[in-house]
Amino acid sequence: MFGLDPAPSYHLARPPIVEALGQVRFPVLARLNSLDGIAPVQDRLERIFPYMKLEQVQQVSLFVGASGSSGGENRAIQTWRFTDDSGWSVIIAPDRATLSADQRYEGFSQFADHFYPVLAALAEGAGVSRAERLGLRYLNVAEIPLNDKGAWRQWFRPELVGWSGSEAVADTTRLLTSITQTHLSAAPVGELSGPPVDIQALIRNGLIPAETMIPGSQPRQPHHPAYLLDIDLFIDAPQTFDVEELSRQMTMLHDQIDRFFFWAVAEEGARYFGRELR
C-alpha cells in the first residue's frame, strides 16, 4: 500500500490514539438478534469478555460544516456488547463484529490476541462461514494545547499537513477546519498475496474544531481543537471465514498502518508524543 520501510519497534509515552478498531463483516445471521442465538458466542468469549449487554448503537458519520460547526447522520442498530475491566470491548451485530480498544491500547500483539478469539467464536459458536469485509482502523485525535495553537503544524510531516498548515495562511488568519480524505487501492504483492482482492485505505486527516462528532464504536467529541489522523485499511470482498487466514490478513493490515503512522509523525511530534525506539 505504501512505499515506506517497515516501522521499527517503538513506544509512545503520550500516544494520540483514542481507539483501535478491528472489524469483520459477514452475511446477515438473524439468530444473532436473539439470546438463544448469541449464547454460544458468549460461552466462547466469557473468559476474555466476561460481561454482555444488549444495546442500541448510534452509527454516526463525521460532518464538519463550513462555519466550523459539526454534526452527523446517524441511525440506531441493535447489538450485543461484550466488555472486560481493561477498556476492551467487542460489539456483535447480525452482520458484523467490531473489536475496540480505547486509549489504553498498548500494541498490536495484544489486539491480535483479542481478535483471534472473536473470529473463532463467530465460526464455532455462530456458524459464520463467509467474511465479506475485513478492516483495521486507528483513530488518532491529538488535542491542541490552548497556549500553543500552532503546535500541530510541527507534530506531523508537512506532506501530510498540507498548505493549510504552511505560511500560505497568514498569522492573523484563524484556521477553523481543514479535513482531507484520501482513498487508495493497491494490489497485494509478495508476501501479501493472500487477500482475494485489492487492499484499500481510507485516510482522513486535518484540523477539526472543538466538539466535532467523530465516529467510532461510540461517537466522541474533543473538547478542544485537535488534529485528526484516522487511518482505515480494509479488504472488501467475499472470502471463506478462515480464522487463521483472517488473522494473518489483519496482521498485514496493521503492518501497513504502522508504516504510515511512523512516517507521518515529524521529529517534533515524536518528542511531543514521547516516542522511544525499542
C-alpha positions as CSV (number, residue, x, y, z in Angstrom):
1,M,0.0,0.0,0.0
2,F,2.7,2.5,1.0
3,G,6.2,2.9,-0.4
4,L,7.7,3.0,3.1
5,D,10.1,0.9,5.1
6,P,8.7,-1.2,7.9
7,A,8.4,0.8,11.1
8,P,10.9,-0.1,13.9
9,S,9.6,-1.2,17.2
10,Y,8.7,1.8,19.3
11,H,6.6,3.1,22.2
12,L,4.7,6.4,22.6
13,A,4.5,7.7,26.2
14,R,1.7,10.1,25.2
15,P,0.0,8.5,22.2
16,P,-2.7,10.4,20.3
17,I,-4.7,7.2,19.7
18,V,-8.2,7.3,21.1
19,E,-9.4,4.0,19.7
20,A,-8.2,1.0,17.7
21,L,-10.9,-0.9,15.8
22,G,-10.9,-4.3,14.0
23,Q,-14.0,-5.4,12.2
24,V,-15.2,-8.4,10.2
25,R,-18.5,-8.3,8.3
26,F,-20.4,-11.3,7.2
27,P,-23.8,-12.2,5.6
28,V,-26.7,-11.5,8.0
29,L,-27.4,-14.1,10.6
30,A,-30.9,-13.4,12.0
31,R,-30.2,-15.7,15.0
32,L,-27.7,-13.3,16.4
33,N,-30.6,-11.0,17.2
34,S,-31.8,-13.4,19.9
35,L,-30.4,-14.5,23.3
36,D,-30.5,-18.1,22.2
37,G,-28.5,-17.3,19.0
38,I,-25.8,-15.2,20.8
39,A,-25.5,-17.6,23.8
40,P,-22.9,-20.0,22.1
41,V,-20.8,-17.0,21.2
42,Q,-21.0,-15.6,24.7
43,D,-19.9,-19.0,26.1
44,R,-16.7,-18.9,23.9
45,L,-15.9,-15.3,24.8
46,E,-16.7,-15.3,28.5
47,R,-13.1,-15.8,29.6
48,I,-11.8,-12.7,28.0
49,F,-15.1,-10.7,27.8
50,P,-17.0,-11.6,30.9
51,Y,-19.8,-9.0,30.6
52,M,-22.5,-8.8,28.0
53,K,-25.4,-6.4,27.4
54,L,-27.9,-5.6,24.8
55,E,-27.7,-2.0,23.5
56,Q,-28.9,0.3,20.7
57,V,-25.8,1.7,18.9
58,Q,-25.9,5.0,17.1
59,Q,-23.9,4.9,13.9
60,V,-22.6,8.4,13.2
61,S,-20.8,9.8,10.2
62,L,-18.3,12.7,10.6
63,F,-19.5,16.1,9.3
64,V,-17.9,19.5,9.7
65,G,-19.8,22.5,8.3
66,A,-18.3,25.5,6.6
67,S,-18.8,27.5,9.7
68,G,-16.9,25.1,11.8
69,S,-20.0,23.6,13.4
70,S,-20.1,19.8,13.4
71,G,-22.8,17.2,13.3
72,G,-23.5,13.9,11.6
73,E,-26.0,11.5,10.2
74,N,-26.9,8.6,12.5
75,R,-29.1,5.5,12.8
76,A,-29.6,3.0,15.6
77,I,-29.0,-0.7,15.3
78,Q,-29.4,-3.5,18.0
79,T,-26.2,-5.1,19.1
80,W,-24.5,-7.1,21.8
81,R,-21.6,-5.5,23.6
82,F,-19.1,-7.7,25.4
83,T,-16.6,-6.0,27.7
84,D,-13.9,-6.5,30.3
85,D,-12.4,-4.4,33.0
86,S,-9.4,-3.1,30.9
87,G,-11.1,-1.0,28.2
88,W,-11.6,-3.7,25.6
89,S,-15.0,-4.4,24.0
90,V,-16.5,-6.3,21.1
91,I,-19.8,-5.4,19.5
92,I,-21.6,-8.1,17.7
93,A,-24.4,-7.4,15.3
94,P,-26.3,-9.8,12.9
95,D,-23.8,-8.9,10.1
96,R,-20.6,-7.8,11.8
97,A,-18.3,-7.9,14.8
98,T,-16.2,-5.0,15.9
99,L,-13.3,-5.2,18.4
100,S,-12.4,-2.0,20.1
101,A,-9.5,-0.9,22.4
102,D,-9.6,2.5,24.0
103,Q,-6.7,4.9,24.6
104,R,-5.1,2.3,26.9
105,Y,-4.2,0.3,23.8
106,E,-0.6,-1.0,24.2
107,G,0.2,-2.7,20.9
108,F,-1.0,-4.8,18.1
109,S,0.1,-8.2,19.6
110,Q,-2.4,-7.6,22.4
111,F,-5.0,-6.6,19.9
112,A,-4.4,-9.7,17.8
113,D,-4.8,-11.8,21.0
114,H,-8.3,-10.4,21.4
115,F,-9.3,-10.5,17.8
116,Y,-8.5,-14.2,17.2
117,P,-11.0,-15.5,19.9
118,V,-13.7,-13.3,18.4
119,L,-13.2,-14.8,15.0
120,A,-13.1,-18.3,16.5
121,A,-16.3,-17.7,18.5
122,L,-18.1,-16.5,15.4
123,A,-17.0,-19.5,13.4
124,E,-17.7,-22.1,16.1
125,G,-20.5,-20.5,18.0
126,A,-22.5,-18.7,15.3
127,G,-21.6,-20.8,12.3
128,V,-20.3,-17.9,10.3
129,S,-18.8,-19.4,7.1
130,R,-18.1,-16.3,4.9
131,A,-16.4,-13.0,5.5
132,E,-17.4,-10.1,3.3
133,R,-15.1,-7.4,4.6
134,L,-12.2,-7.2,7.0
135,G,-10.8,-3.9,8.3
136,L,-8.5,-2.3,10.8
137,R,-8.8,1.3,11.8
138,Y,-6.7,3.5,14.1
139,L,-8.3,6.7,15.2
140,N,-5.8,9.4,16.5
141,V,-7.1,12.7,17.9
142,A,-4.3,14.9,19.1
143,E,-5.9,17.8,21.1
144,I,-4.0,21.1,20.7
145,P,-2.7,23.0,23.8
146,L,-4.5,26.3,24.4
147,N,-1.2,28.0,24.9
148,D,0.3,26.8,21.6
149,K,-2.5,26.7,19.0
150,G,0.0,26.2,16.1
151,A,1.8,23.2,17.7
152,W,0.0,20.8,15.4
153,R,1.9,22.1,12.4
154,Q,5.1,20.7,13.7
155,W,3.7,17.4,15.0
156,F,3.2,15.9,11.6
157,R,5.1,15.9,8.3
158,P,4.4,18.9,6.0
159,E,3.4,16.5,3.2
160,L,0.5,15.3,5.5
161,V,-0.4,18.7,7.0
162,G,-0.6,20.4,3.5
163,W,-0.9,24.0,2.5
164,S,-3.3,24.9,5.3
165,G,-0.5,24.4,7.8
166,S,2.0,26.4,5.9
167,E,2.9,30.1,5.6
168,A,0.2,30.4,2.9
169,V,-2.2,31.0,5.8
170,A,-1.4,34.4,7.3
171,D,-0.6,34.6,11.0
172,T,-3.6,36.9,11.6
173,T,-6.0,34.4,9.9
174,R,-7.8,31.8,12.0
175,L,-7.9,28.3,10.5
176,L,-11.2,26.8,11.6
177,T,-11.1,23.4,10.0
178,S,-9.2,21.6,7.2
179,I,-10.0,18.0,6.5
180,T,-8.5,15.8,3.7
181,Q,-9.9,12.4,2.7
182,T,-7.7,10.1,0.6
183,H,-8.9,6.8,-0.8
184,L,-6.2,4.4,-2.0
185,S,-6.3,0.9,-3.6
186,A,-3.3,-1.4,-4.1
187,A,-2.9,-5.0,-5.4
188,P,-1.3,-7.3,-2.9
189,V,2.2,-8.4,-3.8
190,G,4.9,-10.7,-2.5
191,E,4.1,-12.0,1.0
192,L,0.9,-10.0,0.9
193,S,-0.6,-12.1,-2.0
194,G,-3.1,-13.9,0.2
195,P,-6.1,-11.5,0.2
196,P,-8.6,-12.1,-2.6
197,V,-8.7,-8.5,-4.0
198,D,-7.0,-5.2,-3.8
199,I,-6.4,-3.7,-0.4
200,Q,-7.9,-0.3,0.2
201,A,-7.1,2.6,2.5
202,L,-9.3,5.5,3.6
203,I,-7.3,8.2,5.4
204,R,-8.8,11.3,6.9
205,N,-6.6,13.9,8.4
206,G,-6.6,17.6,9.3
207,L,-7.6,20.2,11.9
208,I,-11.0,19.8,13.4
209,P,-12.8,22.3,15.8
210,A,-13.8,21.5,19.3
211,E,-17.0,19.4,19.7
212,T,-16.7,17.8,16.3
213,M,-18.6,14.5,16.3
214,I,-16.1,11.7,15.4
215,P,-17.5,8.3,14.6
216,G,-16.1,5.2,16.3
217,S,-17.5,2.3,18.4
218,Q,-19.1,5.1,20.4
219,P,-19.1,8.7,18.9
220,R,-16.8,11.1,20.7
221,Q,-16.2,14.9,20.7
222,P,-12.9,16.5,21.6
223,H,-13.3,19.5,24.0
224,H,-10.6,21.5,22.2
225,P,-9.5,21.9,18.6
226,A,-7.5,18.8,17.5
227,Y,-5.5,17.3,14.7
228,L,-7.3,14.2,13.4
229,L,-5.4,11.2,11.8
230,D,-7.9,8.5,11.0
231,I,-6.3,5.5,9.2
232,D,-8.6,2.8,7.9
233,L,-7.3,-0.2,5.8
234,F,-9.7,-2.9,4.6
235,I,-10.3,-5.8,2.3
236,D,-13.7,-5.6,0.8
237,A,-14.6,-8.9,-0.9
238,P,-16.2,-12.3,0.0
239,Q,-13.9,-14.9,1.2
240,T,-14.0,-18.1,3.3
241,F,-14.3,-17.4,7.1
242,D,-10.9,-19.0,7.8
243,V,-9.9,-17.9,11.3
244,E,-6.1,-18.3,10.6
245,E,-6.2,-16.6,7.3
246,L,-8.3,-13.7,8.5
247,S,-5.9,-13.2,11.5
248,R,-2.9,-13.2,9.1
249,Q,-4.6,-10.6,6.9
250,M,-5.3,-8.4,9.9
251,T,-1.6,-8.5,10.9
252,M,-0.7,-7.5,7.3
253,L,-3.1,-4.5,7.5
254,H,-1.5,-3.4,10.8
255,D,1.9,-3.6,9.3
256,Q,0.9,-1.1,6.6
257,I,-0.9,1.2,9.1
258,D,2.2,1.2,11.3
259,R,4.5,2.2,8.4
260,F,2.2,5.1,7.5
261,F,1.8,6.4,11.1
262,F,5.6,6.2,11.9
263,W,6.3,8.1,8.7
264,A,3.5,10.7,9.4
265,V,4.9,11.8,12.7
266,A,7.6,14.5,12.4
267,E,10.6,14.8,14.8
268,E,8.8,17.4,16.9
269,G,5.8,15.2,17.1
270,A,8.0,12.3,18.1
271,R,9.2,14.4,21.0
272,Y,5.8,15.6,21.9
273,F,4.2,12.1,21.9
274,G,7.2,10.7,23.7
275,R,8.4,8.2,21.1
276,E,11.1,5.8,22.2
277,L,12.7,3.2,19.9
278,R,13.0,-0.3,21.3
